[in-house]
Amino acid sequence: MNNAVKRGGIDDLTLAEDDLEIYEQEHLSACATVLMVDISHSMVLYGEDRITPAKKIALALSQLIQTRYPKDTLDVVLFGDDAVKVPLAGLMKIQAGPTTRTPRRGCSSPRGSSRGGRASTSRCS
C-alpha cells in the first residue's frame, strides 16, 4: 500500500504489480523432522491408491526442507510390520505391501535417529 500511495497519491489509490514487495528472512534455527509413512495393506485396500499421495507429500516435504531450510534434517520411517528408516533417495521406491499397521514400532525407531545425533522429542499414543 505504501508504494501505491507514493506512486499515485491517496486520491488515486490503485495497486500495480510493481507496488508489491516481498521480504524474506533467513531463519537461523534448525529442526529435525521425522515423517512416518504407513506401508501397510490398508494403503492399497479395495483398489484405493493411498501410497502415491503419501509419496508425493514425502517428496514435497523433502524438497522444501532441502531447499528452504538447509540446516534442518528430514528422516523418513516406513512402518508396517516393522519400522525401517529409508534414505531420501529411496522415496520413489516406496510401496505398500501385505503388512499390518504397527505405529508403535515406527515411533520407537525415530528417537535419536536424526542426522547430527540430536535426540528428537516424539510422542506416540
VMD Tcl script that draws the C-alpha trace (Angstrom):
set ca {
  {0.00 0.00 0.00}
  {2.84 2.33 0.83}
  {4.25 2.08 -2.71}
  {0.80 2.66 -4.24}
  {0.34 5.83 -2.18}
  {3.82 7.08 -3.13}
  {3.13 6.38 -6.81}
  {-0.38 7.75 -7.20}
  {-1.23 9.61 -4.03}
  {-4.12 8.95 -1.68}
  {-6.75 10.12 -4.20}
  {-5.73 7.64 -6.92}
  {-5.12 4.51 -4.84}
  {-4.68 1.54 -7.17}
  {-2.36 -1.39 -6.73}
  {0.04 -2.32 -9.51}
  {2.38 -5.27 -9.73}
  {5.38 -3.02 -9.06}
  {3.80 -1.92 -5.77}
  {4.24 -5.38 -4.25}
  {7.44 -6.19 -2.40}
  {8.45 -9.47 -0.80}
  {10.62 -9.55 2.27}
  {12.24 -12.87 3.13}
  {14.05 -13.65 6.32}
  {16.61 -16.36 6.84}
  {15.83 -18.43 9.88}
  {18.85 -19.43 11.92}
  {17.22 -22.22 13.91}
  {17.41 -25.88 12.93}
  {14.76 -28.56 13.19}
  {14.84 -32.34 12.93}
  {11.71 -33.81 11.32}
  {10.70 -37.45 11.10}
  {7.98 -38.35 8.61}
  {6.33 -41.71 9.19}
  {4.74 -43.37 6.16}
  {2.28 -46.22 6.56}
  {3.08 -49.01 4.08}
  {0.55 -51.48 5.42}
  {-2.02 -53.23 3.25}
  {-4.62 -50.57 4.12}
  {-2.74 -48.13 1.86}
  {-3.88 -50.15 -1.20}
  {-7.01 -51.78 0.24}
  {-10.09 -52.06 -2.03}
  {-8.12 -50.80 -5.02}
  {-7.62 -47.36 -3.41}
  {-4.15 -45.92 -4.06}
  {-3.18 -44.07 -0.91}
  {0.55 -44.71 -1.22}
  {1.04 -42.36 -4.22}
  {-0.26 -39.28 -2.35}
  {1.91 -40.27 0.64}
  {4.97 -40.45 -1.66}
  {4.12 -37.05 -3.16}
  {3.89 -35.48 0.30}
  {7.20 -37.07 1.34}
  {8.92 -35.83 -1.83}
  {7.47 -32.32 -1.49}
  {8.49 -32.10 2.18}
  {11.96 -33.36 1.31}
  {12.34 -30.76 -1.45}
  {11.06 -27.97 0.80}
  {13.39 -28.79 3.66}
  {16.45 -29.29 1.45}
  {15.98 -26.04 -0.49}
  {14.42 -23.64 2.01}
  {15.79 -24.94 5.31}
  {19.23 -26.44 4.62}
  {20.12 -26.61 8.33}
  {17.11 -28.83 9.04}
  {17.06 -32.60 8.74}
  {14.37 -34.95 7.49}
  {14.23 -38.67 8.17}
  {11.57 -40.90 6.63}
  {10.46 -44.00 8.50}
  {8.29 -46.62 6.83}
  {6.12 -48.69 9.12}
  {4.09 -51.80 8.57}
  {5.14 -54.99 10.35}
  {8.43 -53.27 11.23}
  {9.83 -49.75 11.14}
  {12.56 -49.04 8.60}
  {14.38 -45.76 8.01}
  {14.61 -45.09 4.29}
  {17.12 -42.73 2.64}
  {15.60 -39.72 0.88}
  {16.91 -41.07 -2.45}
  {14.67 -44.11 -1.98}
  {11.39 -42.23 -1.60}
  {10.19 -43.04 -5.12}
  {10.59 -46.77 -4.46}
  {8.17 -46.83 -1.51}
  {5.48 -49.49 -1.99}
  {2.65 -50.68 0.20}
  {2.57 -54.36 0.91}
  {0.78 -57.13 2.74}
  {1.79 -55.93 6.18}
  {-0.17 -54.86 9.23}
  {-0.05 -51.42 10.70}
  {2.08 -51.11 13.83}
  {2.64 -47.39 14.56}
  {4.29 -48.09 17.93}
  {7.25 -49.75 16.20}
  {7.55 -46.73 13.92}
  {7.55 -44.41 16.91}
  {10.38 -46.25 18.64}
  {12.65 -46.04 15.59}
  {12.97 -42.24 15.06}
  {14.11 -41.33 18.57}
  {17.70 -40.18 18.34}
  {17.97 -41.19 14.69}
  {18.20 -37.72 13.18}
  {21.37 -36.77 11.42}
  {23.62 -34.85 13.74}
  {22.86 -37.11 16.69}
  {20.36 -34.81 18.34}
  {17.75 -36.61 20.36}
  {14.35 -35.85 18.95}
  {11.25 -35.48 21.01}
  {8.42 -37.64 19.81}
  {5.14 -38.73 21.28}
  {3.21 -41.80 20.26}
  {-0.17 -42.65 21.67}
}
mol new
graphics top color blue
foreach p $ca { graphics top sphere $p radius 0.5 }
foreach p [lrange $ca 0 end-1] q [lrange $ca 1 end] { graphics top cylinder $p $q radius 0.2 }
display resetview
